Amino acid sequence: MTTENKDYQPLIVGIGGTTRDGSSSERALRISLDAAEALGARTKIFSGSDLILPMYDPAVLERSLNASELVAALRACDGVIITSPGYHGSISGMVKNALDYTEDMNKDPRVYFDGRAVGCIACAYGWQATGSTLNTLRSIAHALRGWPTPMGVAINSAESGFGEDGLCTDEKVNEMLRLLAKQVYDFAMMSNLARQQGAA
């Protein structure tokens, strides 16, 4: 790895949570983003009120401030981590609507999430909903030309909670969230190195 690549600080964008502050999905996202920062990444989170966006309409060209900031961050980022609560067996409408704004990137040099790793985290009260929600997130990542990380994290809120320190009460879950972050970070670093070598 070149010295230049070692000094590179990839930007990893986190999307997820609910309108409730401190939701399980938001806490899980923050654990992963903290782990990415510890590795040397820059991070930006869109959660809670950041995701209260107008319903995406491709026929409407005007964008709210929150929507513009989200799309700008996704255009600039080197990796993405998405977390969603399991609502009726799938992702929440709020997270889906936020991801629909990536359609603004359909003619970018890097279309959608092309060339970027996407970490997927699902939180739900029961294993059935966690599994279907995680599968949906991974399918969306594929549809957006991203590379879902090998590690996807499903958190059963009926069995695992979060403490006042922000961490999950199940250390195995914390370890998985950190591993997911490392996979997104490592992919971003490898992609940057490949770009350097291609430009040389």
N, C-alpha and C positions, 0 to 999 in steps of 0.2 A: 504494500500500500504506500503510495507516495506521501511525502510530507504535506503536500497541498490537500490531499484527501483526508489526512488525519485531522487537519485543522477545519475541515468543512463542517458546518453546523446545519444539518437538514431541518427544514420546517415540517413539522407534523401537526396536522389539523385534526382536532377531535370534534365529533358531532354526536349529540345525543342527550339523553335525560328526558325529564318531563317538566311541566310547569311548576311542579313542587320542588322547592329548594331542598337539596340533600337527598334526592331520590336515590334508590339503589343503583339505577343505571348511570346517573351522573357521578356517583361516588366511584363506581367501577371505572368509568372513563378517566376520572382524575387520577386514579392509581396508575393506570397505564401511561398517561401523559407525564406524570411525575417520574416514572421509570425511564421514559424516553429522555426527559431533561437530564436525569442523572447520567445517562450515557453520552450526553453532549448535544442533544437536539434542542432546537427552539420549538416551542409549542404555542398553539392558539386554540382555544376552546369555544365552541358555540353550543350553549346549553340553556335550558330554562327559557327565560324571556327572549333570548337571542333567536330562538326558533319559532317565535310567534310571528309568522310571516303571512303575507297575503297568499291566498291559494294560487299556486303557480298556473299561469295562463300564457302559453306561447304567443298569443295574439296581442298581449299587453307588453309594450316595450319598456315602460317606466318601471323602475325597481325601487323598493323601499330602501332605506339606509342599511337595515340589517341584512337584506337580501344582497345588496351590492357588496357589502363587506364579506359575506359568506362566499360569494362567487370569486371575489378577488383573492381571498385566502386560499381557496381550492386551486385557483390557477397558479398560484405561487408555490404551493406546497410540494413536498417530496414524498409524502406518505399521509395516509388517512386512517383514523381509528373511529369506527362508528359503533355506538351502543344504542340499543332500543329496549324499552319494556315490551313484554309480550302482551299485546292487546287482542284478545279473542283469537289466539293462535297465530298472530302475525305481528309485524312491526307497527308502531303507532302511526297514525295519520300525520302527526306533526313531524316526525323524522322522515317519513316518505315524502312529504311536501318539500322539506328542506333539500332532500336529494334530487327532487324533480328540477330544482334550479340549476343543476349541472347541465341541463339542456342548453343553457346559455353558452356552454363551452363546446358545443357540437362542431364548430368550425375552427377551434383553436389549433395551433401547431401540435399541442399535446391534447388530443381529444379526450374529454371526460377525465377518467383516472388513468389514462394510458401511461404505462411505464412506472406506475406507482403501486406499492403494496397497500393493501387495505385490511386492517385488523377488524374483526367483527365480534361484538359482545352482545349477548342477549340476557336479559333479566326477566324472570317471571315467577309467579307463585305456583310452581309445579313443573315437573320435568317435561311434560308433553309440550307445553307452550314454549319452553326454552328451546327445545329442539327445532320446532317448526319456525320459530322466530330467527334463530341462528341460520337455518337453511335459507330463509328468505333474504337475510342480509348478504349472505355469500352469493346468492343468485344475482342480486342487484349489483354487487361488486363486479361479477363477471360481465353483466350486461353493460356496465360502464367501462369495460376494458381494463379494469384493475386486476391486481393479482392478490386474491384473498390469501392471507398468511396460513401456513399449515396449522398453526394454533388458533382455534376459535374458542371463545369462552362462553359457556352456558352457566348461568348462576341461578340456582333455585332459591328464591327468597324465603320459601317456607322452611328451609334448612340452614341458610347462611345469611346472617345480618351484617351490619356495619357498626363499628364502635365509634366513640366520640373522636378518636384519632383519625377517622376517615377510612381506616383499613377494614377489610372483611374479617369477620370473626373466624373464618376458616382460612388458615394460612396457605392451604393448597390453592385456594382461589387467588390469593394475592400473588403467589408464585406464577400461576398461569397468566394473570394479567400483565405481570412484568415480562414474562417470556414473549407474549404477544407483542408488547412494545419493542422488545429487542429485535424481533423478526422484522417489524416495520422499519426500525432504525437501520438494521443491517442491510436490508434491501435498498434503502435510500442511499446508503454509503456506497454499495456496489454499483448502483446505477450512476451515481456521480463519477465514480472512478472510470466506468465504461465511457461516459461522455468525454472525460478528460483524454482518455486514450484515443478515442475516435477523432478528437479535434487536433491531436498531436501530429 
